[in-house]
């Protein structure tokens, strides 16, 4: 799997790249929005890890341009805001179909499927979000979902109790 990391904080970007490499992923790292967009448009990446606050172009502009160019590579947006210094946030934006509001309260239930007509041959078992919620809660975090015409946004908030060790 080839991953593009677009992060202007050099130490964080290097740490993320190192973690990916140690886990047998190929990671390319760039430090500004223009380089990030250029690399992302190449179409060679399986996933993009993208900081929101970047020099030259912000992460939201990059995602908008990727989608305008019909590039559907999954994007994980990294955000860091002063008011949440004690939390790590992960936001995943799924540009697929909107989840009806009445079903949002059920999607973390085991075996629940938004599309009841799906069969196991076509889709999963309805366990993924339930497992994700269990993992997040076991780490004293929260997972939430919002869905609208632009797609579905999953947000994971975890206490920032551990630091990434950088090798010198």
Secondary structure, DSSP 8 states (H G I E B T S, - for coil): -EEEEE-SSHHHHHHHHHHHHHTT-EEEEE-SHHHHHHHHTT---SEEEEESS-SSS-HHHHHHHHHHTT---EEEEEE--GGGTTEEEEEEEE-S----HHHHTTTTSTT--SSTT--TTTS--S-HHHHHHHHHHHTT-EEEEEEETTEEEEEEEEE---------
